[in-house]
Amino acid sequence: MDILQYTAAELGKKIKAGEVTVKEACEAVFARIEEKDKEFNCYITVDREGALARAAEVQKQIEAGTLTGPLAGVPVAVKDNMNTKGLRTTCASKILEDFVPSFSAEAVRNLEKAGAVIIGKTNMDEFAMGSTTETSYYGPTKNPCSPEHVPGGSSGGSAAAVAARECFYALGSDTGGSIRQPASFCGVVGMKPTYGTVSRYGLIAYGSSLDQIGPLCKDVTDCAIVLEAISSHDPKDSTSLDRTDTDFTSALVEDVQGMRIGIPRDYFGPGLDPEVREAVLAAVELLKKKGATVEEFELSLVEYAIPAYYVIACAEASSNLARFDGVKYGYRAKEFEGLHDMYKRTRAEGFGTETKRRIMLGSFVLSSGYYDAYYLKALRTKALIKQAFDKAFAKYDVIIGPAAPATAPKLGESLSDPIQMYLGDIYTVSVNLAGLPGITVPCGRDEKGLPIGMQIIGNCFEEKKLIRMAYTYECGRRKEGAEL
């Protein structure tokens, strides 16, 4: 069997059994990147030298019995907004083109403790602002399922790298669906955990109250294993939770007997592509046959999620991105007159169009005279959305809906109409506003062969229910012989 066909869990077992070496796994990935990445553009930085040196080190520790975890020796790709010590981290922006961090993000360090080998840094929308990976300074990533289409965003490079077999799994970050939506577009599994489960230390912030790191993988088993590895309490992150229930692999059980599924009517109304609706509802039927009970209900407030999300996210972005001014690190304009002119020219030249648009929107809603009218109102709406979910989860174990209104659009379509691009996040942003966990699993393809993803949403701290539901569905699909 070709090494690249293995899941991360399968490869980990082969390495431990001595059937595959860590170097062989890395070389297979680099050969694939060499063959395919000129077409797909999944990576911004590939670290062949560093990865092979790390592979030799990890191999010795595996042979010595000091590294025994399921991810030991398995190559991973990391989204380029997570700091990696000594390895360039750009956020897909000109303003950080030559930035090399002096420390690694906590999630990255947790993977390294588990024996993972970092292959490189994946492409993304600039500063995670976008839904297509087309706002990257380094050019758009293309969807491996159909290169004329986008892979989704902002973690499009990570999702595409997994789909193209240019890594065995990847890390992404999710501010308003940035893991779950590209997972849907690329036909892979992506999970956003409960806010605070994975440390945000070392993640270059977009919207601090919304951002969360999570895995993009080939299947649900890998997703559970990776999430278990990266979850930890981190005193360096004030929002980090001290959880004792992060044994997520224990939820890999094919059993949903008696579990209650809520189907929000609001998610299946006008604007949803008929093929997406049909695929998601067919997936729900399979879970119903497995013993789950299904009921439709009104979630409410869905129409307010997009405006509330973009007001809050852009307000936080305008604050977070103020640090990129050409003084301490990053790009600095070559010609300027005085300090204020340097700030202006550096930011005008260093940031892309979409990033500037969101900074300006955020600055506007935080400005005197508009703060109450927009920002405070958005925060109140956020609280109401959380209450709506609390009410739903008093009755249901999980909520199931689509991850996106349609399959992946063609390259160039979304950037010509930013508002339409924002509306594409309608099914994902509420999860971030409420701090909930969500997982996307492939559930079919449309007539063009583009993947469709089903999104399963759970209550806070109930990732295990999502994993159990997603795993049962995945097993059911395999037994039916359906393409995953």
Secondary structure by P-SEA (a helix, b strand, c coil): cccccccaaaaaaaaaaccccaaaaaaaaaaaaaaccccccccccccaaaaaaaaaaaaaaaaacccccccccbbbbbcccccccccccccccccccccccccccaaaaaaaaacccccbbbbcccccccccccccccccccccccccccccccaaaaaaaaaacccccbbbbbccaaaaaaaaaacbbbbbccccccccccccccccccbbbbbbcccaaaaaaaaaaaccccccccccccccccccccccccccccbbbbbccccccccccaaaaaaaaaaaaaaaaabbbbbbbbbccccaaaaaaaaaaaaaaaaaacccccccccccccccccaaaaaaaaaaacccaaaaaaaaaaaaaaccccccccaaaaaaaaaaaaaaaaaaaacccbbbbbcccccccccccccccaaaaaacccccaaaaaabbbbbbbbccccccbbbbbbbbbbcccaaaaaaaaaaaaaaaaaaacccc
